[in-house]
Amino acid sequence: SDNQDYRSETELTKIIRSVVQEAIKQQISQQPETFTDRFTALEQQRLEQLLKEWLVVEKDRSAFKVIATEEWQRVVFEDIELNLRVDRIDELADGRCVIIDYKTGAVRKKDWESDRPNDPQLPLYAITSKQEVAAIAFASLKRGDLCFVGQADADDLLPGVQADKELLWQDKLNAWEQILIQLANDFRNGKAIVEPTITACRYCDLHALCRIHG
């Protein structure tokens, strides 16, 4: 009914407001000089609106549940120990997972396609995950262009993300693995060419495998 829809919308607004308030409190404790009363009010309003718009994107997804957020995992890849920080992991109804990295700037799935990828964290997580991975994606939070940008095993896993029509998902995972093995070998052998770009991952701990920090 209309009343039920109204109550649901009202409840959602309350939840969003509470979540944003809690996040801002954490930021205030770390940067008290930045969060003046005026700035805090503006940030509260901005983030509430951003969350409301993002949830519209999420509503178009099939069933899933969030099973991890901002999780650090230590993996050993080609005898190199690495720390992976994943913004979010969703589990699908079939038990597979989707790996998501939030971005506020420009994102391109092509960043994973070269032999020296700009941002290798998600492909590396996909090939080392103990749980089968069905998709990896950036969650683009750029105002006015909120969307998922990524690669997936099928068209219906994430809104706007389509499966590669020329390469099977397992073949794509295998290709990423070969690229990352080569990067690991290059690092081990002292071959590290610095090629700065503007798309460096803010929290990435994979500098050994990254063209930016290599």
N, C-alpha and C positions, 0 to 999 in steps of 0.2 A: 504494500500500500504506500501512498504518498507519505503518510505519517511515519511509517517504518523507515522509508528511505531517508526522511529528514533526520530521524533519530540516529540512524547509522552514520550519516554525514556529520552530524554534530559530535557523535562519539569519536569518529575518526579525527576531527579537528582537535578535540581535546587530547587525544593520544599524541598527535603531531606536536602540539604545543608543549606537552610535557617532555617529550623526547628531545626537542630542540633546547628547551630550558636546561635540561640535564647536561647536554653536550656543551652548551655555552658556559655553564658553571665550571666544567672541567677546564675549558680554555681560559677562563678568568683566573683560575688558580695558577695557571702557567704564565699568563701574560696580563697581569692586573693593570699595568700602565696603558695597555692598548684598549681595554674594554671600559671605556667611559660609559656613563648612563645612556648618552645619546647613541653611541656606537652599538651598545648592547641591544637597544630597542630596534635599531635598524637591522642588525644581524638576525635578531629573532624573527622579524617580519620577512626578511629575505629567505631565510632557511625554511620557514613554514611554507611559503609559497613554492619554493623549489621542491620540497617533499610532496606537496599536493600534486604538482605537475608530474613528478616522477612516478607516483603511485598510479597515475593514469596509464603510463607505459606498462607497469607491472600487471595491471588488471587484464591485459590481453594475453597473458601467459597461461599455459596449461598448469595443472596441479604441481606444486613444488613446496618444499620447506627449507628454510635456512638452517644449516647445520653448523656453520662456523662463520665468525666474523673476525677480521684482523688477527688471523692466526699465523703464528710463526711455526715453521716446520724445518727441521734439519735433515738434509738428504745428502747422500754421497753419490756423485755422478762422475763416472770415469776417474775414480780415486780422488776426486776433489770434493771437499766438504763445503756445502753451501747452506745458507739460511734463506728460506723462502717465506716472504710475508704475503699472505693472500687476504685481500679485503673481504671477500665473501665466497662461501661455498654453498650452493643450493643442491638439494637432493631431489631428483625427479621421482615420479611414481614408479618407474621401472628399476629404481635403485642406483641408476647412474647419477653422476653429478655434473654441475655446471660451475665453472670457475669464473669469478667476476672481479674485475679491477676497476675501481671508480676513478674517473678522470674529469678534471674541470677544463682542460685545454683541448686542443685539436687532437683527434685520434684517427689512426688509419690501420685497418687490418693488414695492409700491405707491409707494415713494419715487421711482420713475422715472415715475410716471403723471401727476403734476400738471404745470401749465404753468410751475412753478418748482421743479424736482426738488431734493430734499435732497442727493443724491449723483449728480451727472451724469457722473462719470468713465467708468463702463462704457458707458453709451449713447453718449457721445462717442467712445470708442475704437471701438465697433462701427461707427459711421458713417464713421470716418476710416481704418479699417484697410485696408491694401492687400490683405490676405488676407481672403477671404470669412469672415464670422463666422456661426456656426450657433447660438450661445447665449452669454448673459452671465449670470453668477451670483455671488452671495455664497456662500462656503463658511463656513457658520455653525459656529464651534467652541465654542459655548456648551455647557458641560458638561451632559450629560443630554439635549441636543437638537441633536446633530450632524446636519447635513443641508445640502443645496444649496437655495438660495432664488433663483429667477431666472426668466428668460424664455428660451424656446428655439423653434427652428423645428419640432421634433418631440418626441413624448413619450419617445422612447427614448434621448435624448442624455445626460441627467443623471438620476440617481435622484431621484424625487419632484418633478421639474420637468416640467410639462405645457405643451404648446403652447396658445396662446390660441385658443379655439374660435370667437371672433367676429372676430378680426383676423389676416390673413395676416402672416407674419414680415416680408416686404418692406414691407408697409404699416406695420408697427410701426416699422421702421427709418426709414421716411419721416416718420412722425409725430415720432419723436425728433429727427430732423434739423430739422424745422420749429420745434419747441420751442427747440432750442439756437440756431438762427439768431435767433429772437426775443430770447433772453437776451443773445446777443452784440450785437445791435442796441441793446438797452436799455443795456447797459454802455457801448457806444460813445457813446450819446447822453446819458450821465450819469444814467440812471435806475437807481438801485441801492438797493433797499429791504432793510434789514436785518431778517430774521425769524429769530432764533435758534431752533435746535432742538437736541435732545440727540444727533442722529445724524450729527454732522459727521464727515467722513472725516479720519482722523488724518494721512494723508500726502498728501492731495489738493492739487494745485497749480492747481486750477481755480477759485480764489477769485473770479475775474472772472465766472464763470458760475454761482456758487453762491448760493443764498438765504441761507446762513448768513454768508458773508463778503462778499456783494455790498454 
